[in-house]
């Protein structure tokens, strides 16, 4: 089966920064929504986009903390959003739509990783619900404002999608919960979401991308015990990051999602998974965790996940009456 998952020779790489990929890009007059855009690579994304002239709306589960983190940046506004609460998602979307403004860029950046078994809503597994279903509902509710003819939606996935495809027989991990495999399922869902959204949105001129930002030590690791991070060689006994090959700075980690959202090199493309500021190759058969697994780009699974997500969230922008 043919695939669009092949590098295009962007000229960028793992060490490229947001400054590198935005060189010569003017975002004046554009509006971006960046979930979790006040911490880790989300903060760097907000800083980069505003620096290029965009106005950025940051929906935040902790609005006070977000306002404090973003106080030094111009062109930013903060509103409340808890992705694990569909009523909160609806509230944010309704408030934004009432403003009458069009959206040029949506970057679904917020997420949780490897948390203890947690249930939200009607008993949904928290990583799948927060990382995927919350963003699914958000984008579908914002669809009337997403600018046709040029808008992009960027779904921040992870190389962690290699840990698991969608467990169709037990999406909510009712049995045998494994925090890393559950994270993997959620990250696979992030890619499949972009695949199907791109298929539905391309006739409107809206394109979608998913990506792996790279290995970065950020507050995303907050659910991991210190002992686990020490054992993995990420930090020392005092909690200090250990320099290691392949680990990115936040500025480097944010570069791929900023490139996805803004690069003219991606004009006419969409529905693909990116890493290191280029389109990723298919994952090799030897099991090395690079590239993208075929279970994350399968259009049939993407359509199936879309239908499941629409049923769970009660919203589908591409079906009349929702």
C-alpha positions, 0 to 999 in steps of 0.5 A, a space after each residue: 500500500 502506498 503511503 505519504 509517510 516519506 521525508 520531504 527534505 525540509 532542511 530542518 532536523 532534531 536540533 532545529 528550534 522554533 526560531 529556525 523553523 519560523 525564520 521569514 514566517 509572518 503570522 501577523 493577523 493570525 489567531 492560534 489556539 494552543 491547549 496547555 500553551 503555558 507549560 513545557 513545549 506548550 509555553 515555547 510554542 506560545 512564545 514562538 507564535 506570538 513572536 512571529 505576530 500571531 495572537 494566541 488563545 491558551 485554554 488552561 486547566 489552571 488559568 491562574 498558573 497560565 496567566 502567571 507563566 504568560 505574563 511577559 508575553 504580549 498577544 496572549 489571552 487565557 481561558 479555562 478548559 479541562 479536557 477531561 470534562 466535556 462540559 468544560 470543553 463545551 463551555 470554552 468552545 461556546 465562549 470562543 465562538 461567541 467572540 465571532 473570531 476565526 481560527 487559523 491554527 489549532 495546536 492540541 498540545 496539552 496532555 497527561 502521560 503514564 498516570 496511575 489508573 484514573 477514571 473521568 466522565 462516565 468511567 473513561 480511562 483518563 489518558 484516552 479521555 483527556 489526550 484524545 476525546 477532549 481534543 476531539 470534542 474541542 476541535 469539532 465544537 470549534 469547527 464553525 470558527 476554523 478558517 476554511 482555505 488555510 487553517 491547520 489543526 496539529 495533534 501532538 502525539 508521541 513516539 509512545 504510540 509505538 506502545 499500543 494501537 487502539 484496544 478495540 475490545 477494551 478501550 477503557 482498560 477495564 482489565 489489566 491497566 498498564 500506564 504506558 500501554 494506555 498512554 500509547 493507545 492515547 497517542 495512537 488516537 492522536 495520530 488517527 484523529 489527524 488522519 481522519 480530520 484531514 480527510 474530512 477537512 481537506 475539501 474545506 482547505 483545512 489540513 491536519 497533522 500529527 507529530 512526535 515532538 521528541 524526548 524532552 524533560 517537562 512537567 509532562 513527567 509529573 506522574 512518574 515516580 522519581 525512582 522511575 526517572 532515575 532508573 531510566 537515566 533521565 535525572 540524578 538522585 537530586 532530581 537534576 536532568 542528566 544530559 543525554 544524546 537525543 534529549 531536546 530542549 523545550 525550544 527544540 521540542 516545540 519546533 516540530 509542532 510550530 513547523 507543522 502549524 506554519 510551514 509553507 513546505 507543508 502546503 497541499 499536504 496533510 494527514 501525516 505524522 511528523 518528527 524532527 521537523 519533517 514527515 516521518 518514515 514508516 516504522 521499521 520492521 525491526 521494532 526500532 521506535 522511530 517513524 510511525 506505526 501502520 496502526 496509527 495511519 490506517 484510514 479504516 481505523 481512523 474512521 472507526 475511531 472517529 465514529 467511536 469518539 463522536 458517539 462518546 462525546 456527542 459531537 461531530 461537526 461533519 454530521 448535520 444536526 450535531 
